């Protein structure tokens, strides 16, 4: 590869280039070696929940292919691997007795990453509540804060000496919305009145997990949120107000309490009699000092006022003139710049990482079994990385980028029909085939962003 000397296309030498994964989407073998059941294992067995009836029982078989897949990441040249700890794998009942076989799996995984000079970046909770705790109320039970605190204590005691980065919770806004309002994610509730209860407990659990991590010596701890620009569909003041409500619900509901010690004023209006305010003690618990914010960015929303739509009382519409991914998400690379500069200005002084960014496209099958030509994903990555670099040039303290994802994997209620990977996976044989986006990402890591095509 030729060194690119155009400094306008260079990230700094210490920029953390990584891949992002999660336990249930990758590992498979969800009940082996004395692991407990989690809510996705149960949810996948409910008829009609997952496209094509898919499950995470095998997924990428990462539980048995750790060395192989870490080697693929090393070939690309990534410097970090974002992973999550399967809660029920290390604590089968969610609390109480620790499963030594679960701890041993992550112990080996972390050591093998370090042996390849790949930095582990660990998320404590990536949506896989132990079923035993779900049966006690899950995120609706105030005790969940102490449950996550216990889980954080167990795993940070085991691994803090080798893991420099810890995130408490992945995308609390998505948990609130899709698991408890729309019901398309486990555990599948559809009651908007539960959303404020869940959000409060997610904030409390985050604070408790931060405290537990600090107590075991963790120095770098943060949270990962999914941010979406919320643009009004028209100049109508009702659309503008709807966009502000949607922004409060998705973008500010968690970051404001955590980083500012306040709660967005739009939330009580949105929820009406269902609103449950945060007490001073709740805010104090959530408002722990943290060391970074991870931002997952995929798309934007165009918002139109709809008085019947709950809980945001607004609805997202699509710009049909722009390309969309297989997820139905608009390709909007400008939004990467927008969320980074917004977060950098609103929450000054907190380092930022892009902890997920990627796209699902209908990838062709390689004609000769060597390389899958996924030109759409290459273009997607180039344009989003250009936006990230522009944000850095404008003063945003962006320190790393993690692509979602290394491999095609189990994509929640979409099953295996929405490939995001740098490597194509044949789920019948578990064969991995590189895509041209893997080569492109390797080139970016080594030489910086190539000059845009003429």
C-alpha positions, 0 to 999 in steps of 0.5 A: 500500500502506498503511503498517503501524504495528504495530511488532510486525510490523516487521523493521528497516529494514536487514533484507535481503529477498531471493530465492534461486536456483541456477545449474543450476536457473535458467540453462539453456544448460549447455554454451554459450559453452565451458562444461564439463559438470557432474554434473547434466547427466550425471545427468539423462540417466540413465534414471529419475533425474528425474521425467518425464525432465526436464533443466536444459538450458533450465530458466528460460532465465535465461542469456538472460533476466537483465534480464527476471527481475531486473526482476521481482525489482525490481518486488517490491522485493527488496534481495538476490539469492542466486545460485550460480556454475556451477563448470563455466561458469567452469572447464570442467575444474574447475581450470586454464584459466578460461573468460572467457565464463563470467566475463563472464556473471556479471560482467554479472549482478552489474552488472545486479543492482547497477544495480537496487540489488539486493545479490548474495549469491553461493554458490560451490558449489550441487551442480554439480560439474564432470563432469571432477572427478567422473571424478577422484573428486569429493567422495571425492577428498581433492584436492577441497579444493584444487579448490574453493579454486582455484574460490573464488580465481578467482571472488572475485578477479573479483567481490569488489569488487562482491559483499559476501556469499559462501557457500562450500557450499550444504547439505553435509548434503544432498550427503552424504545424498542424493548419496552415501547415498540416491542420489537426487541427482547423482552418485547413489551409494548407499554409506553408507560414503562418507558420512564421507569426503564429509563430511570433504572438504566440511568441508576444502573449506569451510575452503580456500574461506574461506582463498582468499576471505579472501586476495582481500579478501572480508570476509563469508564463511559457509556455508549449511546445511539445518536440520531439527528432529528430534523423537522420535516417542514417549517411547520412549528409543530414539526419543529417541536416534534423534532425537539421532543424526539431529540430529547427522547433519543439524544438527551434523555441519558446524556444530559443526566449523566454529563450535566446532572439535569433532565430534558424539560421536554420529557414530562410533556411527552409522557404526561401522567406516565412521567416519573421524574428523577429524584435528586438521588437518582440524578446524583447516582447517574451523574458520576464522572465518566471518561468518554462517551461512545457514539453509535451513528447510523442514520438520521430521522426526519420528524413530522408531528403526529399527536397520536404517536407515542411516546414521542408524539412524532413520527419518522418519515423517509427522504425517498430521494436518498439511498437507503440500506437494507435496514431501511435507514437513510444513508446520511454521512453528514449526520456523523459530523452533526452528532459529533459536533453537537456532542462536542459542544454540548458536553465539553471536555468529554472524549468521544469515540465512534463505537459503531458505524456501518451498513447492511447492503445486499452483498453479492457472493464472490464468484471465485470464493476470494473477495466479495465486492461490496462497493456500496459499503466502501462508499458508505465508509469513506463518506462517513470517515470524511465526516468524522475527520471534518469534525476532528478538524473543527475541534471535536475530541474524537479519539477512535472509530469502531466499525460495525462489524467484523463479520456478518452476524445475528442482527436481532429481529432481522436475524441473518438477513441484514449483513453488516460485516467486513467478512461475509459469513456462510452460516451453513458452513461458517466460512468467512470470505473477505469483502472489498470493504475489509481491504479498504478499512485496512488501507485507511488504518495503514495510510489514512483516507484515500483521496476521493475519486474524481 
